[in-house]
Amino acid sequence: MADAVPSPAPVAVRLTRRAHLEMVSLVGRRGAEADLSAKVREIAGLSLPDGPRRAAAADITALGVGPRRWLLVREGDDPDFEPHLAVGLQGLAAVCLQSDAYAVFRVAGREARRVLAKGVPIDLHPAAFGPGDAAVTAAAHIGVILWQADEAPAYDLAVFRSYAGSFAGWLEASAAEFDPQYETWGPP
């Protein structure tokens, strides 16, 4: 019988600079929330979350980022995503392409919460913040949109692109004690 090869230990922390995302902000017209949600469901296949929540379907995530405000994040490069939404949501919401405005980072692994706890002033314990949650907050004094992508846990953080270098430096320093692994790190 051959010797069994031990499974590699799960990664404590993996830091990724996410690429190939289309991001679109929606600001709903007052009183049109129900019609807007129905139209987004028709176009994108998901319902807009109520409050600071995350909804996902197929390759699209919708984040509640404020009253009548959402950020839609689509996996992959699709130059027709924003124009298609703009036409379909005309009269219901202001639609604005945000793909070049944000850099998105993923922090994943068993120590992800401990890394983020060094600079994020919200409780990320699973009982308080889970895969359906989103928050507009700060990390190390940098404004972020934070959402939990899965139960692994994996967190995505969108920061204004002009702060991406500072944020990446903070993230690297916060994760250093856990010997992080890096994927697609560096400028987009």
N, C-alpha and C positions, 0 to 999 in steps of 0.2 A: 504494500500500500504506500503510495507516494505521500510525502509530507504535505500537510495542508498549508497553504500559503495564508498567513494571517491577513485579514482585511485591514486596509489602511484606517487609521484612526480618523474619525470625522474632523473636518477642518474647524478650528476654533473660530476663525474669522476670515471671511473672504471679502475683499473690497473690489468693487467693479465700477468702472466709469461706463455707464450705459450709453449705447449709441443706437442709431437707427430707430429713433422714436419720433412720432409726429405728435405735437402737443397743440391743443386748441383750447382757448378760454371761451366760455359762454357766460354772458350776463343776461339773465332772463328779464323780459319786460314784466313790470308789476302787473299782477292779476292774470298772467298768462302761464303760470307755472304748470298747471295740469295739461294744457295743450302742448307746452314745450316738452314736458316729460313724455307724453304720448308720441310726439313727433320724433324725439330722440330714440325712443324704443323702436319705432318703425324704421328709422334710418340706420341706427347703430346696434340694435338688438339688446339694449340694456336700459334700465330705468335710472333716471338721475337720482342719486341719493339725497335724502333729506338731512341736512345738517352735516357735521364733519365726519362723513362716512365715505366708504369706498364701495363701488359696485363694479363688477367686472363680467364681461362676456366675451368669449372668443379672444380676440387680440386687442380689445379696447377696455380701458379702465376709466371710470368716471370718479372724480374726487370732488366732494363738497368742500369748497374753500371759503364760503361766506354766504350771506343771505342772497339767494337768487344767483349764485356764482358757482361755476364748476370749471374744473380743468379736465379735459379729455386727453388721455394718453393712449396712443395707438402704437403697437409694436410694428416695426418695419417702415420702410420709406414708401409713402403713398402721397404723392403731390396732389392727388385729387381729394384727399380727406377733408381738408378745410374748405375748399370751394364747394364741395358737395354739401357739407353742413351749412354753409352760408346760404346757399340757395334754398335748401330744405327748411331752414329755420327762419327764413326772412319774415320779419314782423313779430317774431316770438322772442328773439334773442340777438344780442350783438355777438358776433363770432369773430375771433381774432387768432391768427396763427401765432403760436408762441414757441415753436420748435427751436428757433435760434436764440430765444431769450433765456432759456434754462439749460443748465447742465444737470444731469441726473446721476446720482451715485447709489449703488446698492451696498448695503452692509448685511452680510449673511453669516450664519454659523452659530454655534452654541454660545458664544460670548458676545454676540451682536448687541444684546441689550446693555451689557456692561460697557462696551465701547461707547455707545450713544449716551449712556447715563452720565458720562463725563462732561457733556455739554448741552444735552437736551433737557429742558426744565419740566418735562411731563413724565408721568408714571408709565413706563412701558411694560410693567408686569402683565402677564397674560390675562389676569382677571380684570385689568383696567384698560388695556389697549390690545386689540387683536386684529386678525386679518380683514375685518370689515371696517376698521377705523382709519381715519385720516386726521391730520392736524396742520394748521398753519401756525408755526411756532418759530423758535430760534434754536440754533445749534452753535455754541461758542460765539454768541453775539451776531450770528449771520442768519438772516431770515431764510426759513426753509418751509417747503411743503413736504410733510412726512406721511408716509402710509406704510402699513405692514402688508407686504406682498403675499406672504404665506406663513404657515405655522412653524416653519423650520427653526428659527424665524429668519425671515429676510425682510429688510426695510429698504424702501426707496426714498431718497431725499432729493427734491428738486431745489436748486439754488440758482439765483440769477447768475448768468454766465460770467459776469465781471467779478464775481466772488469765488468762482470755481477753484482757482489756485490756492487761495487762502483756506477755503473749506477742505480741499484735498490735503493740505498740510496739517490741518487740525486732525482730520480723520486718520492720517498716517500716524501721528503722534499718539492719538488716543488708542489705536489698535496695536501699537508697537509691542507692548508687553505680552501679547497673544501670538506673536510670530505670524502675522497675517499673510495670506496668499493674495496675489493681485491678478486680476483679469482685465484686459483692455484698459490699462491705467495710463494716464497722461492726457494730453490735449485731444479733443475730439477730431 
